[in-house]
Amino acid sequence: MKKTAVRPSIKDVKNGAYRYGSQLLKSLLMAGAALSLVSCSHSNQVHLSAGTANYSHYPDGGGLFVSAAFAPDGRLWRVVPEKLHVYADVSSDLGKPFSPPVLINNESQAIKVSGENRPGIVIDRNGIIYVIYAAESTQPVAIFYSVSKDNGQSFSTPMPLSDKAADANTFQGRFGVDRAGKVHVFWHDERNRTDWRQSGNAIYYTTIDGNSGLSASAQKLSDTLCDCCRIATAFDKNNQAVLFTRFIYPVGIRDHGMLRTQANSKEPQTWRVTFDDWVIEGCPEHGPAISISADSRYHIAWFTQGKVRQGLFYAYSDDEGRHFSTPLAFGESKTLPSHPDILAQGKHIILTWTEFDGKQIQLKVMHSNDGGVTWLPPKAIATNSADADFPFLLSNKQGVFVSWNSKLEGYRLIPLN
């Protein structure tokens, strides 16, 4: 089941620019260039120079695609991938500084990572730390999970997340913590693919208990998931999982749909949400974002290069995702807006994304104080002149922050209050 690596058809892609959803690839997509993409590229972690800010104490200088999460006690935990190992560290002072890293996988593995296929970390109400990451195994890529029950001093031996990890690729895992505090994991799974000429993966999920491990075998939720776009997750007022992700619709349209689980093991509900009519022979590696506010308004953000609209868009729904407001474009199209994240806190809605002018990457933020009906002007809150990761929104009792990592400046937790 080994897959062919993705190769761009544009001859002048060189000097390693086509990696990890690079800014050049974004430029080509935004320009509407035809790409001959046959499948996902599951890249190995690149080496970052030792001495990079916040990572000088890491054996290989740390990694670009980190993930972070606040614990109930307010501390900030990170999971940091390197070439052969994955580590966790913690900060008690909003990222200034972090503790010495704790090794998660004692046995070396070829770590597979990109902006979409990134490691994940969450901490439950009891302080148990959960980590997932992708690595080469029997298959070219498999998701592993590990837990720490001793406040991050040590982690359990990583185990495959999927019960079919030896037979089929699994990747792009995404955590979700429901309203009762249970930890769920959703991922791309290739076990059901029989015709490799046809695109589309399945979504599988399971739950993890910090004391007993996987609480159930993997369960399938849907087919025809766009091969390389990450899944966005939230939980509704009834504590059902709501997934927002890119699907493959008839004639090769790659638009977004919503999936909601149902109680009593009933079949999940799925329906199409965006109608941008983006037909592309490959996966854009550009997943969406979702957040559900306390008043049950759904807030979504996504990227498209369809016939109907192009760029970044936001919309909201007051009927549990069945109908959405007219899509609102945001970001400057000439500077390649990409990879949005969204967070809803009551009527306060926050969007963050990056833009690239060919020289610098700008981190931008935009706020709404009336549930997404109107928005304040966007602001640039940081810049970068080198490779940078996607931004993610985090919150705790102290406020809302943007979590952002870059090759030169290192990790930054930027307050928005």
Protein Blocks (a to p, Z undefined) as FASTA:
>chain_A
ZZcddddfbfklgehlagghiaklmmmmmnopacddfbdcddddddddehiahilmpfnl
pafbdcddddfkopacdddddfkbccddddfegoiacdddddfblbacdddddfklccdd
dddfkopacdddddddfblbdcdddddfegomaccddddfbfklmmoccehiacdddfko
pacdddddfklpmblkbgciddddddddfklopabdcddfbghiafklccdddddfkopa
cdddddddehhiacdddddddehhiacddddfbdnhpacebdehiacdddddfkopacdd
dddddfkbgcjdddddfegolaccddddedjfklopahiadddehjbccddddddehjac
cddddddfegomaccddddfbdcfbdcddddddddfkbccdddddfklopadddfZZ
